[in-house]
Amino acid sequence: MRMNVSLIQQVSFAQLCRFAALLSLTLAVPLDARAAEPNWAKIEGRNITLFSPATMSWERLFTPRGHSGQKEYREGKNCLVCHGDIDEKEMGKHLVKAGGYIEPRPIADKPGWIVAKVKTAHDAENFYIQVEFDEGAQPNAQMDKDFETKVAVILDDGSVPEASRAGCWMACHSNMASMSASPTITATKYLPESRVSMGSAGGDQIKPEADLAKLREAGNYLEYWQGRLKADGTVSVVDGTILEKRSENAKPVVTATAKKTGTTWTVTFARKKIAGRPHKDIKPGKTYPIAIAIHAGFTAQRYHYVSLERKLVLDSGKADFVAALQK
């Protein structure tokens, strides 16, 4: 009788161990990893042109010498109204090799623009954005030895003044690293609201931390995601915010996959729609300014391709990208 009881105890303990191991394995797999991606073949994409911005900073948008449309912008026209789906390619071809004041350090044989097909979707928990682009023949700039290509998404929820009118130009300034001729400048992207004052070369004096804390509490910052790609499809992801500087979150919640066929990349980002601060909630019924940037040819800092400001909505509405609910 004691043997039978012992056998039963052994069997029960073994079964319990197997159950515990299975439960542990299941819980160890992130929810995002178990969720099925949208059927992208059934989702219509939109082509947008990303172009080389050279050293065209936020400040230069307001100078007649730097921007012929500065008067129209001051009067209320957005960048997209004047240039969207109109002359981005021509601007890129000019800016990438302009020389002198606009592009003092051009990269020889660098293409001026890239076309990206963008698709968006969401399900019960997650938001997805897919960026597909042919980067073409890119010279090796030898600026980033680790990553040949990088893809970034910048997102706002309406909390940042002017982001809906100028997109990522809100964060690009003449006193940033690589924008200035000075090799000692190390400033990253930042928002004008984080500076005590702004001049023709940007703003050097950062507001006190108490003031920055109020801006953060009000959501007055941009959210960004970046996928750093290697030729074998390996992708590492960072996400973060832009306020007084570009800050990476210690633990990214954004995931990404990437595939390269020839010179064409397909990069898919995903994150929970409600991910908690500092990530912005992504909900139906709201319009989100969104911008995309691509580094190609082992470039870094300002040597990227950028989109003009675009709009994102979930389910329905007037926007460049309408993310349909996947069931």
Short mmCIF file of the C-alpha atoms (twelve columns), coordinates in Angstrom:
data_MODEL
# 
_entry.id   MODEL 
# 
loop_
_atom_site.group_PDB 
_atom_site.id 
_atom_site.type_symbol 
_atom_site.label_atom_id 
_atom_site.label_alt_id 
_atom_site.label_comp_id 
_atom_site.label_asym_id 
_atom_site.label_seq_id 
_atom_site.Cartn_x 
_atom_site.Cartn_y 
_atom_site.Cartn_z 
_atom_site.pdbx_PDB_model_num 
ATOM 1   C CA . MET A 1   0.000   0.000  0.000   1 
ATOM 2   C CA . ARG A 2   2.845   2.350  0.817   1 
ATOM 3   C CA . MET A 3   4.354   1.604  -2.627  1 
ATOM 4   C CA . ASN A 4   1.108   2.515  -4.397  1 
ATOM 5   C CA . VAL A 5   0.800   5.754  -2.458  1 
ATOM 6   C CA . SER A 6   4.430   6.552  -3.259  1 
ATOM 7   C CA . LEU A 7   3.866   5.804  -6.963  1 
ATOM 8   C CA . ILE A 8   0.788   8.007  -7.032  1 
ATOM 9   C CA . GLN A 9   2.708   10.793 -5.314  1 
ATOM 10  C CA . GLN A 10  5.587   10.474 -7.813  1 
ATOM 11  C CA . VAL A 11  3.256   10.528 -10.819 1 
ATOM 12  C CA . SER A 12  1.321   13.497 -9.450  1 
ATOM 13  C CA . PHE A 13  4.523   15.399 -8.725  1 
ATOM 14  C CA . ALA A 14  5.857   14.686 -12.241 1 
ATOM 15  C CA . GLN A 15  2.628   15.845 -13.822 1 
ATOM 16  C CA . LEU A 16  2.673   18.957 -11.686 1 
ATOM 17  C CA . CYS A 17  6.245   19.718 -12.766 1 
ATOM 18  C CA . ARG A 18  5.341   19.359 -16.435 1 
ATOM 19  C CA . PHE A 19  2.312   21.604 -15.986 1 
ATOM 20  C CA . ALA A 20  4.383   24.216 -14.146 1 
ATOM 21  C CA . ALA A 21  7.050   24.151 -16.859 1 
ATOM 22  C CA . LEU A 22  4.430   24.562 -19.587 1 
ATOM 23  C CA . LEU A 23  2.792   27.436 -17.716 1 
ATOM 24  C CA . SER A 24  6.142   29.120 -17.196 1 
ATOM 25  C CA . LEU A 25  6.992   28.829 -20.888 1 
ATOM 26  C CA . THR A 26  3.639   30.272 -21.904 1 
ATOM 27  C CA . LEU A 27  3.954   33.229 -19.554 1 
ATOM 28  C CA . ALA A 28  7.514   33.890 -20.700 1 
ATOM 29  C CA . VAL A 29  6.395   34.591 -24.273 1 
ATOM 30  C CA . PRO A 30  5.412   38.281 -24.609 1 
ATOM 31  C CA . LEU A 31  1.849   38.960 -25.683 1 
ATOM 32  C CA . ASP A 32  3.067   40.840 -28.746 1 
ATOM 33  C CA . ALA A 33  5.079   37.803 -29.830 1 
ATOM 34  C CA . ARG A 34  1.994   35.570 -29.688 1 
ATOM 35  C CA . ALA A 35  -0.266  38.039 -31.498 1 
ATOM 36  C CA . ALA A 36  -0.635  37.448 -35.215 1 
ATOM 37  C CA . GLU A 37  0.408   40.292 -37.491 1 
ATOM 38  C CA . PRO A 38  -2.202  41.778 -39.831 1 
ATOM 39  C CA . ASN A 39  -2.627  40.253 -43.274 1 
ATOM 40  C CA . TRP A 40  -0.619  42.963 -45.006 1 
ATOM 41  C CA . ALA A 41  -1.471  41.643 -48.466 1 
ATOM 42  C CA . LYS A 42  -5.055  42.754 -47.893 1 
ATOM 43  C CA . ILE A 43  -4.162  46.215 -46.590 1 
ATOM 44  C CA . GLU A 44  -3.807  49.080 -49.040 1 
ATOM 45  C CA . GLY A 45  -0.647  51.126 -48.702 1 
ATOM 46  C CA . ARG A 46  0.143   54.723 -49.511 1 
ATOM 47  C CA . ASN A 47  3.335   55.845 -51.219 1 
ATOM 48  C CA . ILE A 48  5.067   58.883 -49.756 1 
ATOM 49  C CA . THR A 49  8.361   60.485 -50.743 1 
ATOM 50  C CA . LEU A 50  11.119  61.000 -48.201 1 
ATOM 51  C CA . PHE A 51  13.841  63.440 -49.208 1 
ATOM 52  C CA . SER A 52  17.227  64.675 -48.065 1 
ATOM 53  C CA . PRO A 53  16.759  67.820 -45.917 1 
ATOM 54  C CA . ALA A 54  20.454  68.875 -45.925 1 
ATOM 55  C CA . THR A 55  20.873  71.532 -43.204 1 
ATOM 56  C CA . MET A 56  17.370  72.966 -43.550 1 
ATOM 57  C CA . SER A 57  16.597  73.457 -39.868 1 
ATOM 58  C CA . TRP A 58  13.506  74.793 -38.077 1 
ATOM 59  C CA . GLU A 59  15.161  78.220 -37.903 1 
ATOM 60  C CA . ARG A 60  15.830  78.342 -41.644 1 
ATOM 61  C CA . LEU A 61  12.143  77.813 -42.370 1 
ATOM 62  C CA . PHE A 62  11.634  81.382 -41.153 1 
ATOM 63  C CA . THR A 63  14.372  83.097 -43.148 1 
ATOM 64  C CA . PRO A 64  13.846  84.350 -46.720 1 
ATOM 65  C CA . ARG A 65  17.345  83.217 -47.692 1 
ATOM 66  C CA . GLY A 66  16.801  79.714 -46.373 1 
ATOM 67  C CA . HIS A 67  13.157  79.139 -47.337 1 
ATOM 68  C CA . SER A 68  11.273  80.873 -50.112 1 
ATOM 69  C CA . GLY A 69  7.963   79.854 -48.517 1 
ATOM 70  C CA . GLN A 70  8.629   81.369 -45.096 1 
ATOM 71  C CA . LYS A 71  5.980   84.077 -45.627 1 
ATOM 72  C CA . GLU A 72  3.310   81.493 -46.521 1 
ATOM 73  C CA . TYR A 73  4.182   79.375 -43.484 1 
ATOM 74  C CA . ARG A 74  3.885   82.386 -41.166 1 
ATOM 75  C CA . GLU A 75  0.484   83.070 -42.714 1 
ATOM 76  C CA . GLY A 76  -0.724  79.603 -41.764 1 
ATOM 77  C CA . LYS A 77  0.138   77.239 -44.606 1 
ATOM 78  C CA . ASN A 78  1.629   73.883 -43.617 1 
ATOM 79  C CA . CYS A 79  4.704   72.303 -45.208 1 
ATOM 80  C CA . LEU A 80  2.552   69.552 -46.724 1 
ATOM 81  C CA . VAL A 81  0.199   72.031 -48.396 1 
ATOM 82  C CA . CYS A 82  3.003   73.549 -50.460 1 
ATOM 83  C CA . HIS A 83  5.189   70.491 -51.031 1 
ATOM 84  C CA . GLY A 84  3.278   67.289 -50.276 1 
ATOM 85  C CA . ASP A 85  3.135   64.900 -53.265 1 
ATOM 86  C CA . ILE A 86  4.293   67.835 -55.390 1 
ATOM 87  C CA . ASP A 87  8.019   68.545 -55.359 1 
ATOM 88  C CA . GLU A 88  9.659   66.397 -52.656 1 
ATOM 89  C CA . LYS A 89  11.777  64.594 -55.285 1 
ATOM 90  C CA . GLU A 90  12.962  67.838 -56.841 1 
ATOM 91  C CA . MET A 91  13.755  69.276 -53.415 1 
ATOM 92  C CA . GLY A 92  15.718  66.175 -52.464 1 
ATOM 93  C CA . LYS A 93  17.730  66.182 -55.709 1 
ATOM 94  C CA . HIS A 94  18.645  69.818 -55.088 1 
ATOM 95  C CA . LEU A 95  19.301  69.703 -51.336 1 
ATOM 96  C CA . VAL A 96  21.417  66.538 -51.298 1 
ATOM 97  C CA . LYS A 97  24.138  68.211 -53.391 1 
ATOM 98  C CA . ALA A 98  23.379  71.922 -53.010 1 
ATOM 99  C CA . GLY A 99  26.777  72.817 -51.561 1 
ATOM 100 C CA . GLY A 100 27.718  75.969 -49.664 1 
ATOM 101 C CA . TYR A 101 25.247  77.304 -47.135 1 
ATOM 102 C CA . ILE A 102 22.621  74.579 -47.609 1 
ATOM 103 C CA . GLU A 103 24.741  71.408 -47.876 1 
ATOM 104 C CA . PRO A 104 28.327  72.171 -46.939 1 
ATOM 105 C CA . ARG A 105 29.359  68.506 -46.727 1 
ATOM 106 C CA . PRO A 106 27.534  66.512 -49.439 1 
ATOM 107 C CA . ILE A 107 27.970  62.739 -49.855 1 
ATOM 108 C CA . ALA A 108 29.080  61.966 -53.381 1 
ATOM 109 C CA . ASP A 109 26.517  60.047 -55.482 1 
ATOM 110 C CA . LYS A 110 23.911  60.102 -52.697 1 
ATOM 111 C CA . PRO A 111 20.334  59.754 -54.062 1 
ATOM 112 C CA . GLY A 112 18.159  62.713 -53.119 1 
ATOM 113 C CA . TRP A 113 14.973  60.826 -52.252 1 
ATOM 114 C CA . ILE A 114 13.361  57.472 -51.423 1 
ATOM 115 C CA . VAL A 115 9.737   56.386 -51.941 1 
ATOM 116 C CA . ALA A 116 8.212   54.413 -49.077 1 
ATOM 117 C CA . LYS A 117 4.961   52.454 -49.136 1 
ATOM 118 C CA . VAL A 118 3.334   52.817 -45.721 1 
ATOM 119 C CA . LYS A 119 0.605   50.547 -44.340 1 
ATOM 120 C CA . THR A 120 -1.097  50.811 -40.942 1 
ATOM 121 C CA . ALA A 121 -3.469  48.618 -38.938 1 
ATOM 122 C CA . HIS A 122 -4.607  47.872 -35.405 1 
ATOM 123 C CA . ASP A 123 -6.282  45.069 -33.490 1 
ATOM 124 C CA . ALA A 124 -7.802  44.801 -30.017 1 
ATOM 125 C CA . GLU A 125 -4.493  45.604 -28.303 1 
ATOM 126 C CA . ASN A 126 -1.830  46.635 -30.806 1 
ATOM 127 C CA . PHE A 127 -1.031  49.273 -33.412 1 
ATOM 128 C CA . TYR A 128 1.085   48.324 -36.440 1 
ATOM 129 C CA . ILE A 129 2.895   50.317 -39.095 1 
ATOM 130 C CA . GLN A 130 4.779   48.794 -42.025 1 
ATOM 131 C CA . VAL A 131 7.316   50.753 -44.091 1 
ATOM 132 C CA . GLU A 132 8.512   49.237 -47.372 1 
ATOM 133 C CA . PHE A 133 11.147  51.001 -49.463 1 
ATOM 134 C CA . ASP A 134 13.826  50.438 -52.066 1 
ATOM 135 C CA . GLU A 135 16.934  52.262 -50.858 1 
ATOM 136 C CA . GLY A 136 18.626  51.885 -54.255 1 
ATOM 137 C CA . ALA A 137 22.368  52.223 -54.768 1 
ATOM 138 C CA . GLN A 138 23.647  53.939 -51.648 1 
ATOM 139 C CA . PRO A 139 27.282  55.007 -51.242 1 
ATOM 140 C CA . ASN A 140 28.878  53.900 -47.962 1 
ATOM 141 C CA . ALA A 141 29.132  57.046 -45.856 1 
ATOM 142 C CA . GLN A 142 31.041  55.182 -43.110 1 
ATOM 143 C CA . MET A 143 29.311  57.198 -40.381 1 
ATOM 144 C CA . ASP A 144 27.570  54.308 -38.629 1 
ATOM 145 C CA . LYS A 145 29.780  51.221 -38.649 1 
ATOM 146 C CA . ASP A 146 27.124  48.977 -37.065 1 
ATOM 147 C CA . PHE A 147 23.936  49.651 -39.006 1 
ATOM 148 C CA . GLU A 148 23.630  50.129 -42.742 1 
ATOM 149 C CA . THR A 149 19.996  51.262 -42.529 1 
ATOM 150 C CA . LYS A 150 17.775  52.746 -39.828 1 
ATOM 151 C CA . VAL A 151 14.034  53.465 -39.957 1 
ATOM 152 C CA . ALA A 152 12.303  55.831 -37.523 1 
ATOM 153 C CA . VAL A 153 8.705   56.817 -36.797 1 
ATOM 154 C CA . ILE A 154 7.876   60.035 -34.933 1 
ATOM 155 C CA . LEU A 155 4.419   60.344 -33.388 1 
ATOM 156 C CA . ASP A 156 2.424   63.019 -31.563 1 
ATOM 157 C CA . ASP A 157 -1.103  63.125 -30.183 1 
ATOM 158 C CA . GLY A 158 -1.766  66.828 -30.737 1 
ATOM 159 C CA . SER A 159 0.046   67.959 -27.577 1 
ATOM 160 C CA . VAL A 160 3.029   69.563 -29.349 1 
ATOM 161 C CA . PRO A 161 2.318   72.967 -30.905 1 
ATOM 162 C CA . GLU A 162 3.172   73.126 -34.604 1 
ATOM 163 C CA . ALA A 163 3.919   69.382 -34.941 1 
ATOM 164 C CA . SER A 164 0.805   68.994 -37.068 1 
ATOM 165 C CA . ARG A 165 2.086   71.755 -39.362 1 
ATOM 166 C CA . ALA A 166 5.799   70.989 -39.664 1 
ATOM 167 C CA . GLY A 167 6.278   67.402 -38.492 1 
ATOM 168 C CA . CYS A 168 9.781   66.478 -37.388 1 
ATOM 169 C CA . TRP A 169 11.154  69.903 -38.370 1 
ATOM 170 C CA . MET A 170 9.985   70.955 -34.903 1 
ATOM 171 C CA . ALA A 171 12.929  68.983 -33.520 1 
ATOM 172 C CA . CYS A 172 15.648  69.915 -36.039 1 
ATOM 173 C CA . HIS A 173 17.788  72.952 -35.209 1 
ATOM 174 C CA . SER A 174 20.848  74.794 -36.438 1 
ATOM 175 C CA . ASN A 175 22.791  74.227 -33.210 1 
ATOM 176 C CA . MET A 176 22.529  70.424 -33.314 1 
ATOM 177 C CA . ALA A 177 25.426  68.060 -33.840 1 
ATOM 178 C CA . SER A 178 26.325  67.820 -37.566 1 
ATOM 179 C CA . MET A 179 24.105  70.807 -38.418 1 
ATOM 180 C CA . SER A 180 26.739  73.288 -37.289 1 
ATOM 181 C CA . ALA A 181 30.304  73.673 -38.542 1 
ATOM 182 C CA . SER A 182 31.519  73.433 -34.940 1 
ATOM 183 C CA . PRO A 183 32.861  69.947 -34.060 1 
ATOM 184 C CA . THR A 184 32.260  70.553 -30.328 1 
ATOM 185 C CA . ILE A 185 28.457  70.718 -30.535 1 
ATOM 186 C CA . THR A 186 26.753  67.533 -29.306 1 
ATOM 187 C CA . ALA A 187 23.103  68.631 -29.018 1 
ATOM 188 C CA . THR A 188 20.500  66.129 -30.252 1 
ATOM 189 C CA . LYS A 189 16.969  66.800 -31.469 1 
ATOM 190 C CA . TYR A 190 14.869  69.001 -29.166 1 
ATOM 191 C CA . LEU A 191 11.653  71.043 -29.123 1 
ATOM 192 C CA . PRO A 192 11.636  74.874 -29.043 1 
ATOM 193 C CA . GLU A 193 9.369   74.792 -25.957 1 
ATOM 194 C CA . SER A 194 12.263  73.303 -23.983 1 
ATOM 195 C CA . ARG A 195 14.444  76.383 -24.461 1 
ATOM 196 C CA . VAL A 196 14.427  79.682 -22.587 1 
ATOM 197 C CA . SER A 197 14.583  81.507 -25.915 1 
ATOM 198 C CA . MET A 198 15.132  80.703 -29.573 1 
ATOM 199 C CA . GLY A 199 17.280  82.627 -32.022 1 
ATOM 200 C CA . SER A 200 18.402  82.253 -35.601 1 
ATOM 201 C CA . ALA A 201 20.745  79.418 -34.555 1 
ATOM 202 C CA . GLY A 202 18.346  77.634 -32.208 1 
ATOM 203 C CA . GLY A 203 18.312  77.788 -28.427 1 
ATOM 204 C CA . ASP A 204 21.254  76.964 -26.184 1 
ATOM 205 C CA . GLN A 205 19.759  77.523 -22.724 1 
ATOM 206 C CA . ILE A 206 17.522  74.686 -21.526 1 
ATOM 207 C CA . LYS A 207 14.610  75.539 -19.242 1 
ATOM 208 C CA . PRO A 208 14.801  74.518 -15.558 1 
ATOM 209 C CA . GLU A 209 13.821  70.928 -14.768 1 
ATOM 210 C CA . ALA A 210 10.612  72.091 -13.038 1 
ATOM 211 C CA . ASP A 211 9.455   73.684 -16.290 1 
ATOM 212 C CA . LEU A 212 10.407  70.599 -18.294 1 
ATOM 213 C CA . ALA A 213 8.445   68.430 -15.855 1 
ATOM 214 C CA . LYS A 214 5.326   70.502 -16.525 1 
ATOM 215 C CA . LEU A 215 5.800   70.073 -20.271 1 
ATOM 216 C CA . ARG A 216 6.172   66.316 -19.851 1 
ATOM 217 C CA . GLU A 217 3.079   66.144 -17.670 1 
ATOM 218 C CA . ALA A 218 1.132   67.956 -20.389 1 
ATOM 219 C CA . GLY A 219 2.416   65.493 -22.991 1 
ATOM 220 C CA . ASN A 220 4.367   68.222 -24.756 1 
ATOM 221 C CA . TYR A 221 6.972   65.934 -26.316 1 
ATOM 222 C CA . LEU A 222 7.287   63.730 -29.376 1 
ATOM 223 C CA . GLU A 223 7.440   59.946 -29.226 1 
ATOM 224 C CA . TYR A 224 9.840   58.145 -31.548 1 
ATOM 225 C CA . TRP A 225 10.657  54.563 -32.514 1 
ATOM 226 C CA . GLN A 226 13.729  53.457 -34.429 1 
ATOM 227 C CA . GLY A 227 14.574  50.114 -35.994 1 
ATOM 228 C CA . ARG A 228 18.303  49.616 -36.589 1 
ATOM 229 C CA . LEU A 229 18.824  47.136 -39.406 1 
ATOM 230 C CA . LYS A 230 21.525  44.778 -40.571 1 
ATOM 231 C CA . ALA A 231 21.640  43.167 -43.996 1 
ATOM 232 C CA . ASP A 232 20.643  39.743 -42.634 1 
ATOM 233 C CA . GLY A 233 17.316  41.129 -41.372 1 
ATOM 234 C CA . THR A 234 18.451  41.486 -37.772 1 
ATOM 235 C CA . VAL A 235 16.725  44.479 -36.211 1 
ATOM 236 C CA . SER A 236 17.274  46.140 -32.853 1 
ATOM 237 C CA . VAL A 237 14.674  48.590 -31.619 1 
ATOM 238 C CA . VAL A 238 14.793  51.675 -29.447 1 
ATOM 239 C CA . ASP A 239 11.928  53.953 -28.495 1 
ATOM 240 C CA . GLY A 240 11.996  57.229 -26.653 1 
ATOM 241 C CA . THR A 241 10.939  60.858 -26.470 1 
ATOM 242 C CA . ILE A 242 12.069  64.229 -27.747 1 
ATOM 243 C CA . LEU A 243 11.762  67.280 -25.489 1 
ATOM 244 C CA . GLU A 244 14.934  69.009 -24.278 1 
ATOM 245 C CA . LYS A 245 16.890  66.239 -25.990 1 
ATOM 246 C CA . ARG A 246 16.358  62.853 -27.603 1 
ATOM 247 C CA . SER A 247 16.011  60.339 -24.762 1 
ATOM 248 C CA . GLU A 248 15.814  56.559 -25.159 1 
ATOM 249 C CA . ASN A 249 13.453  54.673 -22.841 1 
ATOM 250 C CA . ALA A 250 15.261  52.183 -20.632 1 
ATOM 251 C CA . LYS A 251 12.921  49.371 -21.658 1 
ATOM 252 C CA . PRO A 252 11.359  49.723 -25.135 1 
ATOM 253 C CA . VAL A 253 7.813   48.493 -25.627 1 
ATOM 254 C CA . VAL A 254 7.985   48.719 -29.414 1 
ATOM 255 C CA . THR A 255 8.875   45.579 -31.376 1 
ATOM 256 C CA . ALA A 256 9.918   45.304 -35.013 1 
ATOM 257 C CA . THR A 257 10.612  42.795 -37.758 1 
ATOM 258 C CA . ALA A 258 12.561  43.391 -40.957 1 
ATOM 259 C CA . LYS A 259 13.154  41.635 -44.255 1 
ATOM 260 C CA . LYS A 260 15.446  42.616 -47.114 1 
ATOM 261 C CA . THR A 261 15.006  41.471 -50.708 1 
ATOM 262 C CA . GLY A 262 17.667  42.909 -52.986 1 
ATOM 263 C CA . THR A 263 17.711  46.601 -52.095 1 
ATOM 264 C CA . THR A 264 14.131  46.616 -50.787 1 
ATOM 265 C CA . TRP A 265 13.403  46.613 -47.063 1 
ATOM 266 C CA . THR A 266 10.097  45.781 -45.367 1 
ATOM 267 C CA . VAL A 267 10.056  46.928 -41.750 1 
ATOM 268 C CA . THR A 268 7.081   46.391 -39.451 1 
ATOM 269 C CA . PHE A 269 6.702   48.088 -36.063 1 
ATOM 270 C CA . ALA A 270 4.172   47.101 -33.393 1 
ATOM 271 C CA . ARG A 271 3.275   48.310 -29.933 1 
ATOM 272 C CA . LYS A 272 0.319   48.213 -27.592 1 
ATOM 273 C CA . LYS A 273 -2.061  51.067 -28.262 1 
ATOM 274 C CA . ILE A 274 -2.188  51.831 -24.534 1 
ATOM 275 C CA . ALA A 275 1.382   51.362 -23.337 1 
ATOM 276 C CA . GLY A 276 1.591   53.860 -20.474 1 
ATOM 277 C CA . ARG A 277 3.616   57.048 -20.169 1 
ATOM 278 C CA . PRO A 278 5.784   58.260 -21.721 1 
ATOM 279 C CA . HIS A 279 4.178   56.476 -24.691 1 
ATOM 280 C CA . LYS A 280 1.181   58.281 -26.116 1 
ATOM 281 C CA . ASP A 281 -2.182  56.512 -26.170 1 
ATOM 282 C CA . ILE A 282 -3.319  55.583 -29.678 1 
ATOM 283 C CA . LYS A 283 -7.121  55.621 -29.791 1 
ATOM 284 C CA . PRO A 284 -9.934  55.849 -32.353 1 
ATOM 285 C CA . GLY A 285 -11.431 59.303 -32.795 1 
ATOM 286 C CA . LYS A 286 -8.131  61.177 -32.573 1 
ATOM 287 C CA . THR A 287 -5.762  62.493 -35.254 1 
ATOM 288 C CA . TYR A 288 -2.050  61.849 -34.825 1 
ATOM 289 C CA . PRO A 289 0.707   63.819 -36.575 1 
ATOM 290 C CA . ILE A 290 3.261   61.269 -37.775 1 
ATOM 291 C CA . ALA A 291 6.561   61.442 -39.657 1 
ATOM 292 C CA . ILE A 292 8.995   58.858 -41.009 1 
ATOM 293 C CA . ALA A 293 12.770  59.049 -41.427 1 
ATOM 294 C CA . ILE A 294 15.238  56.645 -43.056 1 
ATOM 295 C CA . HIS A 295 19.022  56.503 -42.775 1 
ATOM 296 C CA . ALA A 296 20.589  54.524 -45.628 1 
ATOM 297 C CA . GLY A 297 24.178  53.830 -46.661 1 
ATOM 298 C CA . PHE A 298 25.686  53.731 -43.148 1 
ATOM 299 C CA . THR A 299 24.737  57.371 -42.472 1 
ATOM 300 C CA . ALA A 300 24.041  59.084 -39.141 1 
ATOM 301 C CA . GLN A 301 22.628  62.284 -37.657 1 
ATOM 302 C CA . ARG A 302 21.253  64.723 -40.279 1 
ATOM 303 C CA . TYR A 303 22.184  62.540 -43.254 1 
ATOM 304 C CA . HIS A 304 18.773  60.899 -43.549 1 
ATOM 305 C CA . TYR A 305 15.628  61.026 -45.652 1 
ATOM 306 C CA . VAL A 306 12.567  62.596 -44.038 1 
ATOM 307 C CA . SER A 307 8.863   62.844 -44.772 1 
ATOM 308 C CA . LEU A 308 6.764   65.940 -44.448 1 
ATOM 309 C CA . GLU A 309 4.154   65.949 -41.699 1 
ATOM 310 C CA . ARG A 310 1.483   63.305 -42.230 1 
ATOM 311 C CA . LYS A 311 -1.673  62.352 -40.331 1 
ATOM 312 C CA . LEU A 312 -2.818  59.055 -38.822 1 
ATOM 313 C CA . VAL A 313 -6.267  57.999 -37.605 1 
ATOM 314 C CA . LEU A 314 -7.746  54.704 -36.490 1 
ATOM 315 C CA . ASP A 315 -10.793 53.183 -38.254 1 
ATOM 316 C CA . SER A 316 -12.058 56.205 -40.174 1 
ATOM 317 C CA . GLY A 317 -11.409 59.865 -40.760 1 
ATOM 318 C CA . LYS A 318 -9.527  62.306 -42.955 1 
ATOM 319 C CA . ALA A 319 -5.836  61.400 -42.835 1 
ATOM 320 C CA . ASP A 320 -2.926  60.134 -44.903 1 
ATOM 321 C CA . PHE A 321 -3.035  56.798 -43.096 1 
ATOM 322 C CA . VAL A 322 -6.253  55.191 -41.848 1 
ATOM 323 C CA . ALA A 323 -5.470  52.145 -39.695 1 
ATOM 324 C CA . ALA A 324 -8.292  49.615 -40.091 1 
ATOM 325 C CA . LEU A 325 -9.317  47.326 -37.236 1 
ATOM 326 C CA . GLN A 326 -8.145  43.733 -37.769 1 
ATOM 327 C CA . LYS A 327 -10.452 41.070 -36.303 1 
# 
